[in-house]
Every structure is written in C-alpha cells, then in structure tokens.
Amino acid sequence: MVASEVKALATQTAQSAQQIAQHIGEVRTATGASAAVVVRAAGLNTAVEELRHTVIRVVRTSATEVDRRHYPGYRSTWHVG
C-alpha cells in the first residue's frame, strides 16, 4: 500500500466517523423528542382521569339532588363509574 492510499483511507475513515457521529446525534435528538411526547401523553392521561372523576362526582351529586327534590323519600340508586 502506498502513502496516497493510506491517506485516502484515513480521510475516508474520518468522514465515516463524522457521519456516524451525526447519525448518533440525530438518533439522540429523536429519542429525546419521543420521550417528551410520552411524558406529555402521561400528563394528559392523568388530566383526563381527573376530569372523569370530577364528572362522576358531579353526576352523582346532581342525581342525588334531583332525587331528593323531586322524589321525597326516594333513595338514589345512581351508580356512575
């Protein structure tokens, strides 16, 4: 192997290393973005679950109040949830 071939291989190796480093950086960025989406989705799921519980409480309270006002002596049988 002559010096020019060694130099060409070294240049090619350096370029390949730079490309690999760039790809690794892109994968890290994409992974970070994906993780952020998962965290946001988990937060949204928690918010939806809290809202669901609030709606259930409101429906139960409203049903009990309607029963109490319109059907004196009637015991509410509403079950939501």
C-alpha positions as CSV (number, residue, x, y, z in Angstrom):
1,M,0.0,0.0,0.0
2,V,1.4,3.4,-0.9
3,A,1.2,6.6,1.2
4,S,-1.6,8.1,-1.0
5,E,-3.8,5.0,-0.5
6,V,-3.2,5.2,3.3
7,K,-4.0,8.9,3.2
8,A,-7.2,8.3,1.2
9,L,-8.3,5.6,3.6
10,A,-7.6,7.8,6.6
11,T,-9.7,10.6,5.0
12,Q,-12.5,8.2,4.2
13,T,-12.4,6.8,7.8
14,A,-12.6,10.3,9.3
15,Q,-15.6,11.2,7.0
16,S,-17.3,8.0,8.0
17,A,-16.7,8.7,11.7
18,Q,-18.2,12.2,11.3
19,Q,-21.2,10.7,9.5
20,I,-21.7,8.2,12.3
21,A,-21.4,10.9,15.0
22,Q,-24.0,12.9,13.1
23,H,-26.4,10.0,12.9
24,I,-25.9,9.3,16.6
25,G,-26.8,12.9,17.3
26,E,-29.9,12.7,15.2
27,V,-31.0,9.5,17.0
28,R,-30.4,11.1,20.4
29,T,-32.5,14.1,19.3
30,A,-35.3,11.9,18.1
31,T,-35.2,9.8,21.2
32,G,-35.4,12.9,23.4
33,A,-38.4,14.2,21.4
34,S,-40.1,10.8,21.7
35,A,-39.5,10.8,25.4
36,A,-41.0,14.3,25.7
37,V,-44.1,13.1,23.8
38,V,-44.5,10.2,26.2
39,V,-44.2,12.4,29.2
40,R,-46.8,14.8,27.8
41,A,-49.2,11.9,27.0
42,A,-48.9,10.6,30.5
43,G,-49.7,14.0,31.8
44,L,-52.7,14.3,29.5
45,N,-53.9,10.8,30.6
46,T,-53.7,12.0,34.3
47,A,-55.7,15.1,33.4
48,V,-58.4,13.1,31.6
49,E,-58.6,10.7,34.5
50,E,-59.0,13.6,37.0
51,L,-61.7,15.1,34.7
52,R,-63.5,11.8,34.6
53,H,-63.6,11.6,38.4
54,T,-64.9,15.2,38.6
55,V,-67.7,14.4,36.1
56,I,-68.6,11.3,38.1
57,R,-68.8,13.3,41.3
58,V,-70.9,16.0,39.7
59,V,-73.3,13.4,38.1
60,R,-73.7,11.6,41.4
61,T,-74.3,14.9,43.3
62,S,-76.8,16.1,40.7
63,A,-78.7,12.8,40.6
64,T,-78.9,12.7,44.4
65,E,-80.2,16.3,44.4
66,V,-82.8,15.6,41.7
67,D,-84.0,12.6,43.5
68,R,-84.2,14.5,46.8
69,R,-86.1,17.4,45.3
70,H,-88.5,15.6,43.0
71,Y,-89.0,12.3,44.8
72,P,-89.1,12.9,48.6
73,G,-88.4,9.7,50.5
74,Y,-86.8,8.1,47.4
75,R,-83.3,6.8,47.9
76,S,-80.9,7.5,45.0
77,T,-79.8,4.4,43.1
78,W,-77.5,6.2,40.7
79,H,-74.2,4.5,40.1
80,V,-71.7,6.0,37.8
81,G,-68.1,5.0,37.4
